[in-house]
């Protein structure tokens, strides 16, 4: 009996050590970026110019969704790494919130790309088209469309006969893959993913091509067009990385058919970092470094308001 107890303790200790070794290198950078994102969000609300400029309002919306997505994904990762099994209702709430944030990011990138397109191709009408009222309406439309998607998913999920289950306790860890319980939900998820990927890619690519064509026009400000073209290219890369998270579950499903469980856990950790966590860190890196107006104030807040000689940036230094 004592030998069996000692063996179980050794196995439990080994399992806990393996969880710590896999979780720590992922959790620590995630916490750092969550802290930086929090400072970035505070920065975007600290100055009137940020609160009354459309592109900064849209950036706040994007960063807010990315931050919440990162926090929820990390929570689900830690629950899975700790082998904590949730009930279907609790897991459903967490995965639905994650899906909501996951849909807001690419849609916000689409709106941000359209704003840059209008700024370059219709500079004289930019202030009339891109108003704070229209920006607010665009942000509300993004959240409404994403919320409607979640509502449809909830309705499809409620069609599943949970009363036939012996218990609401899940048999595996909580992921979106295990919350798609019937073929209809799987078909809807596939159609929505394809629609979002194709429509967002077409819009962002079209705006990029439009800006490139406008940049060759003699009446266009070359410097402004160049900055807008670089920004749209970053939007396109960011969109691709953001939508790459949609292949996370299909990849795990395919891998699970050809390998053992331990290998799946290790591969899922690598995929989680590459296609779920990393894209959510890009917003702060791209805009916090490239935009000199944000950069100076962000550094000021990150340094805990230490006395620094920060030279005000000119308006043309912004994106």
C-alpha positions in Angstrom: 0.0 0.0 0.0 2.8 2.4 0.9 4.6 1.6 -2.3 1.5 2.3 -4.3 1.0 5.6 -2.5 4.6 6.6 -3.1 4.2 5.7 -6.8 1.1 7.8 -7.1 2.8 10.7 -5.4 5.8 10.5 -7.7 3.5 10.4 -10.8 1.5 13.3 -9.4 4.7 15.3 -8.7 6.0 14.5 -12.2 2.7 15.6 -13.8 2.7 18.8 -11.8 6.3 19.5 -12.8 5.5 18.9 -16.4 2.5 21.3 -16.2 4.7 24.0 -14.7 7.5 23.5 -17.3 5.0 23.9 -20.1 2.9 26.6 -18.6 5.5 29.0 -17.2 7.2 30.0 -20.4 3.8 30.7 -21.9 2.1 32.3 -19.0 4.8 34.8 -18.1 5.1 36.5 -21.5 1.3 36.5 -21.7 1.1 38.3 -18.4 3.7 40.8 -19.6 1.7 41.6 -22.7 -1.5 41.8 -20.8 0.1 44.4 -18.6 1.4 46.3 -21.6 -2.0 46.1 -23.3 -3.6 47.5 -20.2 -1.2 50.4 -20.2 -1.9 50.9 -23.9 -5.6 51.0 -23.3 -5.2 53.5 -20.5 -2.9 55.6 -22.8 -5.6 55.7 -25.5 -8.1 57.1 -23.0 -5.7 59.5 -21.3 -5.6 62.2 -24.0 -8.4 64.1 -25.8 -6.7 63.7 -29.1 -7.0 59.9 -28.8 -10.6 60.0 -27.7 -11.6 62.3 -30.6 -9.6 60.8 -33.5 -11.3 57.9 -35.4 -8.3 55.7 -36.0 -7.4 55.8 -32.3 -10.9 55.0 -31.3 -10.9 52.0 -33.7 -7.5 51.0 -32.3 -8.9 51.1 -28.8 -11.7 48.8 -29.9 -9.2 46.4 -31.6 -6.9 46.4 -28.6 -9.7 45.8 -26.2 -10.9 42.8 -28.1 -7.4 41.4 -28.4 -6.7 41.9 -24.7 -9.9 40.1 -23.6 -9.2 37.4 -26.2 -5.7 36.9 -24.8 -6.9 36.7 -21.2 -9.7 34.3 -21.9 -7.5 32.1 -24.1 -4.8 32.0 -21.4 -7.5 31.1 -18.8 -8.7 28.2 -20.9 -5.1 27.1 -21.5 -4.3 27.1 -17.8 -7.5 25.1 -17.0 -6.5 22.6 -19.7 -2.9 22.4 -18.5 -4.1 21.9 -14.9 -6.4 19.2 -16.1 -9.4 20.9 -14.6 -12.7 19.8 -16.2 -15.6 22.2 -16.3 -19.3 21.8 -16.7 -20.8 22.3 -20.2 -22.6 25.6 -19.1 -19.4 27.2 -17.7 -17.3 26.1 -20.6 -20.0 27.3 -23.0 -19.9 30.8 -21.5 -16.0 31.0 -21.7 -15.8 29.7 -25.3 -18.6 32.0 -26.5 -16.9 35.0 -25.0 -13.7 33.9 -26.7 -15.5 33.5 -30.0 -17.0 37.0 -29.6 -13.7 38.6 -29.1 -12.2 36.5 -31.9 -14.7 37.8 -34.4 -14.4 41.5 -33.4 -10.7 41.7 -34.2 -10.8 41.0 -38.0 -13.9 43.1 -38.4 -12.3 46.0 -36.7 -9.3 45.6 -38.9 -11.6 45.9 -41.9 -13.1 49.2 -40.6 -9.6 50.5 -39.9 -8.5 49.6 -43.4 -11.5 51.4 -44.9 -10.7 54.5 -42.8 -7.1 54.6 -44.2 -8.5 54.1 -47.8 -10.8 57.1 -47.4 -8.0 59.2 -45.9 -5.8 58.6 -49.0 -8.3 58.3 -51.9 -10.8 60.9 -50.7 -8.7 63.3 -48.6 -11.1 66.3 -49.1 -14.1 64.2 -47.9 -12.3 62.4 -45.1 -13.4 64.6 -42.3 -17.0 64.5 -43.6 -17.1 60.7 -44.0 -15.0 59.6 -41.0 -16.7 61.4 -38.2 -16.9 60.3 -34.6 -20.6 59.5 -35.1 -19.8 57.2 -38.0 -16.9 55.7 -36.2 -19.1 54.9 -33.2 -21.8 53.4 -35.5 -19.1 51.2 -37.2 -17.9 50.0 -33.8 -21.5 49.2 -32.7 -22.1 47.4 -36.0 -19.0 45.3 -35.4 -20.1 44.3 -31.9 -23.6 43.6 -33.1 -22.6 41.4 -35.9 -20.3 39.4 -33.7 -22.9 39.2 -31.0 -25.5 37.9 -33.5 -23.0 35.1 -34.4 -22.7 34.1 -30.8 -26.5 34.2 -30.4 -26.9 31.8 -33.3 -24.2 29.5 -31.8 -26.1 29.5 -28.4 -29.4 28.6 -30.1 -27.7 25.7 -32.0 -26.0 24.6 -28.8 -29.4 24.6 -26.9 -30.7 22.1 -29.5 -28.4 19.5 -28.1 -30.2 17.0 -25.8 -28.2 17.7 -22.6 -30.8 15.9 -20.6 -29.7 12.6 -22.1 -26.2 13.0 -20.6 -25.4 11.3 -17.3 -23.7 14.4 -16.1 -23.1 18.0 -17.2 -19.4 17.5 -16.2 -17.2 17.5 -19.3 -15.1 14.4 -20.0 -12.3 16.4 -21.4 -10.8 19.9 -20.9 -12.7 23.0 -22.1 -12.1 24.0 -25.7 -14.3 25.2 -28.6 -13.7 21.8 -30.3 -15.5 20.0 -27.5 -18.4 22.5 -27.5 -19.4 21.8 -31.1 -21.7 18.9 -30.2 -23.7 18.3 -33.3 -23.2 18.4 -37.1 -25.3 21.5 -37.6 -23.1 23.5 -35.2 -20.0 22.2 -37.0 -21.4 23.2 -40.5 -22.4 26.7 -39.2 -19.0 27.2 -37.7 -17.3 26.2 -40.9 -19.5 28.5 -43.1 -19.1 31.5 -40.8 -15.3 31.0 -40.6 -15.0 30.8 -44.4 -17.3 33.9 -44.9 -15.4 36.0 -42.3 -12.0 35.0 -43.8 -13.0 35.6 -47.4 -14.9 38.9 -46.9 -12.3 40.4 -44.6 -9.5 39.4 -46.9 -11.2 40.8 -50.0 -12.0 44.2 -48.3 -8.5 44.7 -46.8 -6.8 43.6 -50.0 -9.0 45.8 -52.1 -8.2 48.9 -49.9 -4.5 48.1 -50.2 -4.7 47.9 -54.0 -6.7 51.1 -54.1 -4.2 53.0 -52.0 -1.3 51.7 -54.2 -3.2 53.0 -57.3 -3.9 56.3 -55.6 -0.2 56.6 -54.6 0.8 56.8 -58.3 -1.5 59.8 -58.9 0.1 63.2 -59.1 -2.5 64.8 -56.9 -1.9 62.4 -54.0 0.4 63.2 -51.1 3.2 60.7 -51.6 4.3 60.6 -48.0 0.7 60.1 -46.7 0.0 57.4 -49.3 3.2 55.6 -48.4 2.4 55.5 -44.7 -1.2 54.4 -45.5 0.1 51.6 -47.8 2.5 50.4 -45.1 -0.3 50.5 -42.5 -2.7 48.5 -44.7 0.0 46.0 -45.4 0.4 45.5 -41.7 -3.4 45.2 -41.4 -3.3 42.5 -44.0 -0.6 40.6 -42.1 -2.4 41.1 -38.9 -5.6 39.9 -40.4 -4.0 36.8 -41.7 -2.5 36.0 -38.3 -5.7 36.8 -36.5 -7.8 34.5 -38.7 -5.1 31.8 -38.5 -6.6 30.9 -35.1 -9.5 29.4 -37.0 -7.3 26.5 -38.1 -6.3 25.7 -34.5 -9.1 23.2 -33.8 -9.0 21.5 -37.3 -5.2 21.0 -36.9 -5.6 19.5 -33.5 -8.4 17.2 -34.7 -6.2 16.0 -37.6 -3.1 15.5 -35.4 -5.1 13.7 -32.7 -5.8 10.9 -35.3 -2.2 10.1 -35.9 -0.4 10.6 -32.6 -0.7 9.9 -28.8 -2.2 12.2 -26.2 1.1 13.5 -24.7 2.3 14.6 -28.1 -1.0 16.3 -28.8 -0.7 18.3 -25.6 2.8 19.5 -26.5 1.8 20.3 -30.1 -1.3 22.2 -28.9 0.9 24.3 -26.7 3.1 25.3 -29.6 0.1 26.0 -31.8 -1.5 28.0 -29.0 1.6 30.3 -28.8 2.0 30.7 -32.6 -1.5 31.1 -33.9 -3.6 32.2 -30.9 -1.4 34.1 -28.4 1.2 35.8 -30.7 -1.3 37.5 -33.1 -2.9 39.2 -30.1 0.4 40.8 -29.1 0.9 42.5 -32.4 -1.4 45.4 -32.0 0.6 46.9 -29.2 3.9 46.2 -30.9 2.8 47.7 -34.2 1.0 50.8 -33.0 2.9 51.4 -29.8 6.2 51.5 -31.7 5.2 52.9 -35.1 3.0 55.8 -34.0 5.2 58.4 -32.4 2.3 60.2 -30.8 1.3 57.0 -28.9 4.9 55.9 -28.3 6.0 58.9 -26.3 3.0 58.7 -24.0 3.1 54.9 -23.7 6.7 55.0 -22.6 5.8 57.6 -20.1 3.1 55.4 -18.5 5.2 52.3 -18.7 8.0 54.0 -16.8 5.5 54.7 -14.0 5.4 58.4 -14.7 9.1 59.0 -14.0 10.3 62.4 -15.0 11.3 62.2 -18.6 12.0 64.8 -21.3 9.5 63.8 -23.9 9.3 66.0 -27.0 5.8 66.4 -28.3 5.4 64.6 -31.6 4.1 66.4 -34.6 0.8 65.4 -36.2 2.5 64.2 -39.4 4.6 61.8 -37.4 1.5 59.7 -36.7 0.2 56.9 -38.8 
